[in-house]
Amino acid sequence: MKSQIVILFALVILGACNSPKKSGITQQPTLADYQVGEKWVWKYKGVTTEGEVRSDGKDTREIVNANGVLSMTIGNDTIPVTEIVKQDESETPKYKWPLEVGKKWKYENNWTSQDGTTGNQSQEAEILSYKEETVEAGTFMAYTIKYTGKTTNSRGYNADEEEVWLYSPEVKNFIKLTQAQGDFFYEEELIEYSKPE
């Protein structure tokens, strides 16, 4: 009987560690939080104010064993999960861990596209809430993170931008993204999330 109580207590503690709390602080996921067979599918669509569809499709990511290394497939790429969970040393990161309602920071991203165009995103970020959010994949506790700023590029593009990300600790990813950038509106939503039992 005593060993059953100890086992039950251990399971309760482990469950508490692995399940997001209704409120509080969320740490960055670690390698141990991912398992082979875990899968995410998002649908996305980008439309101009004139009604021109510039992107429309699905994005699938899955955790696989790639030659003994726990990895995530993203399109045609396979990236070790150790790279995904690596601490971001940037002073201006996309997510400033740990996540907590009311937290504010600056996000900056410099990039180069396949055609050689360079660009910059500079945004102010704030975590507005942590509550149940429903998307096509289901209902999850999620942080609402709002980013407001500008995107510019070397071709003279300069647009105000507002993004809202719903990040769910349970799925270790965003479940919805809405973005307004100049005359372009983009939305991405999680439509499927599964992991082995």
C-alpha positions, 0 to 999 in steps of 0.5 A: 500500500505504501509503495502505491501511495509513493507511485501515485504521488510521483505520478501527480508530481510528474503530471504537474511538471508536464502540464501548464498551470492556469496561471504563472510562469512558463519556461522554455521547452527542453529536449525531454518535452519532445517525443518521436511521432509528435506532429503539428499541422497549420493552415495558412493564408495571406491576402492583400487588401485588394483580395489577391491571395499571395499564400494559401496552404498547410505547414506540417512539422513532425518529431522524428528519429534521424540517425539516432538524433531527435529531430523536427521535420519542417518542410524539406528540412530536418533540424535537431530538436537541440537547435530548437530548444537552444537558449536564444542569447539575443537581447531582442528575442522572439520569445523572452523566456520565461513567459509571464503575463505583463512581460514586455520586451523588444524583438528584432530580426535581420534576414536575407531572402533567397533572392538576396533581399535583406530586411529588418523587423523591429517590434515591441512585444507584450504578453497580454493574457494567458487563457483558454483559446480555441482553434481548429485543433482544439482548446488550449491554454495559451499566451496572447503575445502582441508585437507592434512595429515596422518591417523594412527591406533593401528594396525600399519596402517600409510597413507598419506591422502588428502581429498577435501570436497565441502560444500554447505551452501544451503544444510547445508552439503557437496555435494561431498567428494573425499579422497585418503588414501594410496592405497584407493580412496573414493568418495561420492556425493549428488544425491538428496536434497529435502525439503518441500515447 
